[in-house]
Amino acid sequence: MSSTTTTTTISTVGPPSRRNTELALLAFAVIIPVFAYANVGLALSDELPSGLLNYGLGLGFMAAVGHIIVRKFAPYADPLLLPLATLLNGLGLVLIWRLDQSQRLARLAKGEYVASAPKQLMFSAIGIALFVAVLLMLKDHRRLQRYTYISMAGALVLLLLPLVPGLGMNVFGAKIWIRVAGFSIQPGEFAKIVIAIFFAGYLMVKRDALALASRRFMGLYLPRGRDLGPILVVWAMSILILVFETDLGTSLLFFGMFVVMLYVATERTSWIVFGLLMAAGGAAVVGSVEPHVNIRVMAWLHPFAVYDESPPSWATTDQIAQAMMAFGSGGTMGTGLGQGNSDLIGFAANSDFILATVGEELGLGGTMAILLLYALIVERGVRTALAARDPFGKLLAVGMSAAFAIQVFVVAGGVMGLIPLTGMTMPFMANGGSSVIANWALIAVLIRISDTARRPAPAPAPNPDAEMTQVVRP
């Protein structure tokens, strides 16, 4: 008789980390804005701008820091999120610098015009620092579930800060800013992240009750009356924001985000219908009684009224009309970087209306390319939600993706004349420190969730009895 001993080895092969793919994409995400920067300089003065090297090194350094941290602390994260955010941030810096060179804007400021690009680069660096801090401190996104109701309290505080006398600022009719140590901060940008954490934690616990339906009406499952409480509370909060802060954008963003997360949690189409009806009803009522909101609605309906022989009293600005003319003059391929006249829009050309510069100088093709970059970020966020193994992570990823998508739609729709202008800023591209910093934190949370979702499951503990198989042959 002879005996043969066979050893069986159990191995677990996980998905590739894709960090080299991320690095290659980051190289393109830095090179493209650098070429755009050079293009603007050549168009404006027929020579390369003097700050080209510093800009390229600064953007490259920020991208390298982000990549190193992701490679070290989130090795299985989605490889597209960081390059997409870097590319949008870099292009936004180029467009802001391009508008800094405008003599029209300098004359409009009456000698007090201060270049915005250096400050925006500093805010971008702060955003990367917060991105790094989130990845270093947040080892597991599921820890955020412990702070569900603390997040609710924090979000309410952030939303109410602009109403505090001496702290809040009224900027062109909207009370959405506070001033701290000489800096203007928009708390609502950070509140969208905090309130997404609350919604995810709350809906994960209450989704079974909210999914119950009492009766069917016209093909829809109607929720029980006592389960309407949460959506009524969030609806009332969004209306209060709209009334007291005259902030249409933040109101739409928070209510829309909650309805999307509620639908994902319960899979009930009736919540979408109720949400749309309540949002439309509330906006219609407030728009008819709140003067600031009413002016924006009228300007949306009649953008060229300011050019009438006897313009109405509410037609005090031609910004929307100038933005629409900028899109029209851009045509399909655009006038070329640095060769447009979007600075005619005025003081908000580099913030609320920065997409108009894209539309004029890069044309329809460039505008669609920029919107596609935003759509890819949303798609990767939704893909992260689908891959997440825990319900809290799924809802949190969906909520943040929805908030990002709604903000892009609200801003782009307002500039293009699809909906009334809201005063929000285009993520990563528009001039504004609060926006770029908060959105880098949002990307960091999505990267952490995607890393947890794509990380290979730990191999099962070896069974000593199964490792050694003895085969006895005669």
Summary of the structure (lengths in Angstrom):
residues: 474
radius of gyration: 25.4
end to end distance: 4.6
largest distance: 110.8
contacts: 1582
relative contact order: 0.15
helix: 67%
strand: 7%
